[in-house]
Amino acid sequence: ITSVNSIVSDIDRILLILETKEALTNDIKQLAKEVKEKCASYRAKKKMLDAEVAQNCGNLKKAEKFKAEAHALIIQDWRLIMKKEDYPDLMSL
């Protein structure tokens, strides 16, 4: 999460610089949004992959635990990074 926070901070800083120089375009805004969305879902995606491995190994209890953790992470990170309540569905990650 430290590297994700660093990436998001860099994006915000660059957007601010571009905005003050009146060089911020809609394409740049869209690209920044897409990168932030990837950052916000990064840890949840990793947990969903762990859940898939556990399920494929027959450890259903552990798979459900990982899915629950992924759900908590997407909510937490989406609110933190995207500043929104409407996080994506885990199955769409």
KOLTOR-590742 format. One record per atom (N, C-alpha, C, O): y, x, z; residue number from 1; residue in one letter; atom name. Coordinates in steps of 0.2 Angstrom, whole numbers. Example, Ala and Ser with C-alpha at 12.3 -4.5 7.8 and 13.67 -1.06 7.14 Angstrom:
! residues 2
   north    east      up   lumpa   vexfi   dokol
     -28      66      39       1       a       N
     -22      62      39       1       a      CA
     -16      66      39       1       a       C
     -17      71      42       1       a       O
     -11      64      35       2       s       N
      -5      68      36       2       s      CA
       0      64      39       2       s       C
       6      67      40       2       s       O
! end
This chain:
! residues 93
   north    east      up   lumpa   vexfi   dokol
      -6       4       0       1       i       N
       0       0       0       1       i      CA
       6       4       0       1       i       C
      12       2      -2       1       i       O
       6      10       3       2       t       N
      12      15       3       2       t      CA
      14      16      -4       2       t       C
      20      16      -6       2       t       O
       9      18      -9       3       s       N
      11      19     -16       3       s      CA
      14      13     -19       3       s       C
      18      13     -23       3       s       O
      11       7     -18       4       v       N
      14       1     -20       4       v      CA
      21       0     -18       4       v       C
      25      -2     -22       4       v       O
      22       1     -12       5       n       N
      29       0      -9       5       n      CA
      34       5     -12       5       n       C
      39       3     -14       5       n       O
      31      11     -14       6       s       N
      36      16     -17       6       s      CA
      37      14     -24       6       s       C
      43      14     -26       6       s       O
      32      11     -28       7       i       N
      33       9     -34       7       i      CA
      38       3     -35       7       i       C
      43       3     -39       7       i       O
      38      -2     -30       8       v       N
      42      -8     -30       8       v      CA
      49      -5     -28       8       v       C
      54      -8     -31       8       v       O
      50      -1     -23       9       s       N
      56       2     -21       9       s      CA
      60       5     -27       9       s       C
      66       4     -28       9       s       O
      56       9     -31      10       d       N
      59      12     -37      10       d      CA
      61       7     -42      10       d       C
      66       8     -45      10       d       O
      57       2     -43      11       i       N
      59      -3     -48      11       i      CA
      65      -6     -46      11       i       C
      70      -7     -50      11       i       O
      66      -8     -40      12       d       N
      72     -12     -37      12       d      CA
      78      -7     -38      12       d       C
      83      -9     -40      12       d       O
      77      -1     -36      13       r       N
      83       4     -37      13       r      CA
      85       5     -44      13       r       C
      91       5     -45      13       r       O
      80       5     -49      14       i       N
      82       6     -56      14       i      CA
      85       0     -58      14       i       C
      90       0     -62      14       i       O
      83      -6     -56      15       l       N
      86     -12     -59      15       l      CA
      93     -13     -56      15       l       C
      97     -15     -60      15       l       O
      94     -11     -50      16       l       N
     101     -11     -48      16       l      CA
     106      -6     -51      16       l       C
     111      -8     -53      16       l       O
     103       0     -53      17       i       N
     107       5     -57      17       i      CA
     109       2     -64      17       i       C
     114       2     -66      17       i       O
     103      -1     -67      18       l       N
     105      -4     -74      18       l      CA
     109     -10     -73      18       l       C
     114     -10     -78      18       l       O
     109     -14     -68      19       e       N
     113     -19     -68      19       e      CA
     121     -17     -67      19       e       C
     125     -20     -70      19       e       O
     122     -12     -63      20       t       N
     129      -9     -61      20       t      CA
     131      -6     -68      20       t       C
     138      -6     -69      20       t       O
     127      -4     -72      21       k       N
     129       0     -78      21       k      CA
     129      -6     -84      21       k       C
     131      -4     -90      21       k       O
     128     -12     -82      22       e       N
     128     -17     -87      22       e      CA
     123     -16     -93      22       e       C
     124     -17     -99      22       e       O
     117     -13     -91      23       a       N
     112     -11     -96      23       a      CA
     105     -14     -95      23       a       C
     100     -13     -98      23       a       O
     106     -19     -90      24       l       N
     100     -23     -88      24       l      CA
      98     -29     -93      24       l       C
     102     -33     -94      24       l       O
      93     -28     -97      25       t       N
      91     -33    -102      25       t      CA
      86     -38    -100      25       t       C
      83     -36     -95      25       t       O
      85     -43    -103      26       n       N
      80     -48    -101      26       n      CA
      73     -45    -102      26       n       C
      68     -46     -98      26       n       O
      72     -41    -107      27       d       N
      65     -37    -108      27       d      CA
      64     -33    -102      27       d       C
      58     -33    -100      27       d       O
      69     -29    -100      28       i       N
      68     -25     -94      28       i      CA
      66     -29     -88      28       i       C
      62     -27     -84      28       i       O
      70     -34     -87      29       k       N
      69     -39     -81      29       k      CA
      61     -42     -81      29       k       C
      58     -42     -76      29       k       O
      59     -44     -87      30       q       N
      52     -46     -88      30       q      CA
      47     -41     -87      30       q       C
      42     -42     -83      30       q       O
      48     -35     -89      31       l       N
      44     -29     -88      31       l      CA
      43     -28     -80      31       l       C
      38     -27     -78      31       l       O
      49     -28     -77      32       a       N
      49     -26     -70      32       a      CA
      45     -32     -66      32       a       C
      42     -30     -61      32       a       O
      46     -38     -68      33       k       N
      43     -43     -65      33       k      CA
      35     -43     -66      33       k       C
      31     -44     -61      33       k       O
      33     -41     -72      34       e       N
      26     -40     -73      34       e      CA
      23     -34     -69      34       e       C
      17     -35     -66      34       e       O
      26     -29     -68      35       v       N
      24     -23     -64      35       v      CA
      24     -25     -57      35       v       C
      19     -23     -53      35       v       O
      29     -29     -54      36       k       N
      29     -31     -47      36       k      CA
      23     -36     -46      36       k       C
      20     -35     -41      36       k       O
      21     -40     -51      37       e       N
      16     -45     -50      37       e      CA
       9     -41     -50      37       e       C
       5     -42     -46      37       e       O
       8     -35     -54      38       k       N
       2     -31     -53      38       k      CA
       2     -28     -46      38       k       C
      -3     -27     -43      38       k       O
       8     -25     -44      39       c       N
       8     -22     -37      39       c      CA
       6     -27     -32      39       c       C
       2     -25     -27      39       c       O
       9     -33     -33      40       a       N
       7     -38     -27      40       a      CA
       0     -41     -27      40       a       C
      -2     -43     -22      40       a       O
      -3     -40     -33      41       s       N
     -10     -42     -33      41       s      CA
     -15     -36     -32      41       s       C
     -21     -38     -32      41       s       O
     -13     -30     -32      42       y       N
     -17     -24     -32      42       y      CA
     -23     -24     -26      42       y       C
     -29     -24     -28      42       y       O
     -20     -25     -20      43       r       N
     -25     -25     -15      43       r      CA
     -30     -31     -15      43       r       C
     -36     -30     -13      43       r       O
     -28     -36     -17      44       a       N
     -32     -42     -17      44       a      CA
     -38     -41     -22      44       a       C
     -43     -43     -21      44       a       O
     -36     -38     -28      45       k       N
     -40     -37     -33      45       k      CA
     -46     -32     -31      45       k       C
     -52     -33     -32      45       k       O
     -44     -27     -27      46       k       N
     -49     -22     -25      46       k      CA
     -54     -26     -20      46       k       C
     -60     -25     -20      46       k       O
     -51     -30     -16      47       k       N
     -56     -34     -11      47       k      CA
     -60     -39     -15      47       k       C
     -66     -40     -13      47       k       O
     -58     -42     -20      48       m       N
     -62     -46     -24      48       m      CA
     -68     -42     -28      48       m       C
     -73     -45     -29      48       m       O
     -66     -36     -30      49       l       N
     -71     -32     -33      49       l      CA
     -76     -30     -28      49       l       C
     -82     -30     -29      49       l       O
     -74     -29     -21      50       d       N
     -79     -27     -16      50       d      CA
     -83     -33     -15      50       d       C
     -89     -33     -13      50       d       O
     -80     -39     -15      51       a       N
     -84     -46     -14      51       a      CA
     -89     -46     -19      51       a       C
     -95     -49     -18      51       a       O
     -88     -45     -26      52       e       N
     -92     -45     -31      52       e      CA
     -98     -41     -30      52       e       C
    -104     -42     -31      52       e       O
     -97     -35     -28      53       v       N
    -102     -30     -27      53       v      CA
    -107     -32     -21      53       v       C
    -113     -32     -22      53       v       O
    -104     -34     -16      54       a       N
    -108     -37     -10      54       a      CA
    -112     -43     -12      54       a       C
    -118     -43     -10      54       a       O
    -109     -47     -16      55       q       N
    -113     -53     -18      55       q      CA
    -119     -51     -23      55       q       C
    -124     -54     -22      55       q       O
    -117     -46     -27      56       n       N
    -123     -44     -32      56       n      CA
    -128     -40     -28      56       n       C
    -134     -40     -31      56       n       O
    -127     -38     -22      57       c       N
    -132     -34     -18      57       c      CA
    -135     -39     -14      57       c       C
    -140     -37     -10      57       c       O
    -133     -46     -14      58       g       N
    -137     -51     -10      58       g      CA
    -134     -52      -3      58       g       C
    -136     -55       1      58       g       O
    -128     -48      -2      59       n       N
    -125     -49       5      59       n      CA
    -119     -54       5      59       n       C
    -113     -52       4      59       n       O
    -121     -60       5      60       l       N
    -117     -66       4      60       l      CA
    -112     -66      10      60       l       C
    -106     -68       9      60       l       O
    -114     -65      16      61       k       N
    -109     -65      21      61       k      CA
    -103     -60      21      61       k       C
     -98     -62      22      61       k       O
    -105     -54      19      62       k       N
    -100     -49      18      62       k      CA
     -96     -51      12      62       k       C
     -90     -50      12      62       k       O
     -99     -54       6      63       a       N
     -95     -56       1      63       a      CA
     -89     -61       3      63       a       C
     -84     -61       0      63       a       O
     -91     -66       7      64       e       N
     -87     -71       9      64       e      CA
     -81     -68      13      64       e       C
     -75     -70      13      64       e       O
     -83     -63      17      65       k       N
     -78     -59      22      65       k      CA
     -73     -56      17      65       k       C
     -67     -56      18      65       k       O
     -75     -52      12      66       f       N
     -71     -49       7      66       f      CA
     -66     -54       4      66       f       C
     -60     -53       2      66       f       O
     -69     -60       2      67       k       N
     -65     -65      -2      67       k      CA
     -59     -68       3      67       k       C
     -54     -69       1      67       k       O
     -61     -69       9      68       a       N
     -56     -71      14      68       a      CA
     -51     -66      15      68       a       C
     -45     -67      16      68       a       O
     -53     -59      15      69       e       N
     -48     -54      16      69       e      CA
     -43     -54      10      69       e       C
     -37     -53      10      69       e       O
     -46     -55       4      70       a       N
     -42     -55      -3      70       a      CA
     -37     -60      -2      70       a       C
     -32     -59      -5      70       a       O
     -39     -66       0      71       h       N
     -35     -72       0      71       h      CA
     -29     -70       5      71       h       C
     -23     -72       3      71       h       O
     -30     -67      11      72       a       N
     -25     -66      15      72       a      CA
     -20     -60      12      72       a       C
     -14     -61      13      72       a       O
     -23     -55       9      73       l       N
     -19     -50       6      73       l      CA
     -14     -53       0      73       l       C
      -9     -51       0      73       l       O
     -17     -57      -4      74       i       N
     -13     -60     -10      74       i      CA
      -7     -64      -7      74       i       C
      -1     -63      -9      74       i       O
      -8     -68      -2      75       i       N
      -3     -71       2      75       i      CA
       3     -66       4      75       i       C
       9     -67       3      75       i       O
       0     -62       8      76       q       N
       5     -57      12      76       q      CA
       9     -53       7      76       q       C
      15     -52       7      76       q       O
       5     -50       2      77       d       N
       8     -45      -3      77       d      CA
      13     -49      -8      77       d       C
      18     -47     -10      77       d       O
      11     -55     -10      78       w       N
      15     -59     -14      78       w      CA
      22     -61     -11      78       w       C
      27     -60     -14      78       w       O
      21     -63      -5      79       r       N
      27     -64      -1      79       r      CA
      32     -58       0      79       r       C
      38     -59      -1      79       r       O
      29     -53       1      80       l       N
      32     -47       2      80       l      CA
      36     -44      -4      80       l       C
      41     -42      -4      80       l       O
      32     -44      -9      81       i       N
      34     -40     -15      81       i      CA
      38     -45     -20      81       i       C
      43     -43     -23      81       i       O
      35     -51     -21      82       m       N
      38     -56     -26      82       m      CA
      43     -60     -23      82       m       C
      47     -64     -26      82       m       O
      43     -60     -16      83       k       N
      48     -65     -12      83       k      CA
      47     -72     -14      83       k       C
      51     -76     -14      83       k       O
      40     -74     -15      84       k       N
      39     -81     -17      84       k      CA
      33     -83     -13      84       k       C
      29     -79     -11      84       k       O
      32     -90     -12      85       e       N
      27     -93      -9      85       e      CA
      21     -95     -13      85       e       C
      15     -95     -11      85       e       O
      23     -96     -20      86       d       N
      18     -98     -24      86       d      CA
      14     -92     -27      86       d       C
      15     -90     -33      86       d       O
       9     -90     -24      87       y       N
       4     -84     -26      87       y      CA
      -1     -87     -31      87       y       C
      -3     -93     -31      87       y       O
      -3     -82     -35      88       p       N
      -9     -84     -40      88       p      CA
     -15     -86     -37      88       p       C
     -17     -84     -31      88       p       O
     -19     -90     -40      89       d       N
     -26     -91     -38      89       d      CA
     -30     -85     -38      89       d       C
     -30     -81     -43      89       d       O
     -34     -83     -33      90       l       N
     -38     -77     -33      90       l      CA
     -43     -77     -39      90       l       C
     -44     -71     -41      90       l       O
     -46     -82     -41      91       m       N
     -50     -82     -47      91       m      CA
     -47     -80     -54      91       m       C
     -50     -78     -58      91       m       O
     -40     -80     -54      92       s       N
     -37     -78     -60      92       s      CA
     -35     -71     -60      92       s       C
     -33     -68     -65      92       s       O
     -37     -67     -54      93       l       N
     -35     -60     -54      93       l      CA
     -40     -56     -58      93       l       C
     -40     -50     -58      93       l       O
! end
